[in-house]
Amino acid sequence: MNTRRKNRLLVACLLVSGLVVTVGLILYALRANIDLFYTPGEVLYGKGENREIPVARQRLRVGGLVLPGSIKRSATSMQVNFTLYDDRGRVQVTFDGLLPDLFREGQGIVVQGELASGNHIIAREVLAKHDENYTPPGVKKGVTFSSTTRTRRNDA
């Protein structure tokens, strides 16, 4: 092999190595900033074929419906506790801040935050879905729930 071919091979190997290192560093940096989307059932029982359950302190997004009768507001601060549910489970959410105008019982919402433990999420942001007709597929089949103010049945 002559020197010209050796130099070209060396440059090509260096470029490929540099590209691999760059992609690896980017993926490593993004790992801490990725918010994975879960449903309440997936938080409790796992997601995908491997039934991967999120770990404590993991950043995530959870989408579901606000359980009627579960909203508890603090009298001294802006802290709100409520329950998100779907057809497979329920998770408790704590949020300290202003809620969107569309936030209410039975409303579809997405919370972004951190899993504190088990089924408790500390939310840093609450997003209300504007489509009032949205219900998770399992809930559409006819889940009945009661609260102190009303009883509602979702039939779709």
Phi, psi and omega in degrees: 000133181275170184297325181296317178293321178298318180295318178296317178297318179296317179295317179297317178296319178296319179295315179295317178297317178297319178296316179297316179295319180297312179298318178299317179293322178296314179296322178295319179292322181286337183305322182282344185252005181273128174256109180278144181269131178228159167259164178305321178296323179288329175297319183279319190246358178103161185235138175079189182294328183275357183053051182285114181265133179295150181262162179302142180074009177279136176282137180202169172242137179232128180243137179184197179253146176283123182291125178302136179084002184261353184282121178235118180257140178285142180281338186251351181217186180267012182287136179230134174244137177205171181245132173259140180220159168218195184288348183247347182180180181226143174230146178271139181234136173241129181225136178240101181160189180278131178273152177296156180299329182279357181290126176193173179298138179081356182277142174283127180222165173233129176250139175249129181182209186233138177285118180280306178192147175047263182235030180245127182243131173264108185272141173253346178207141177237125180244124179266136177279136183278343181278107183288347182272358182285131168216144178300151185306319181290331181283331180297335185290348175119063175268131178256133176222155182236151170224178182288337184261333182199164173239135185225142177235128179265107175241121180236000000 
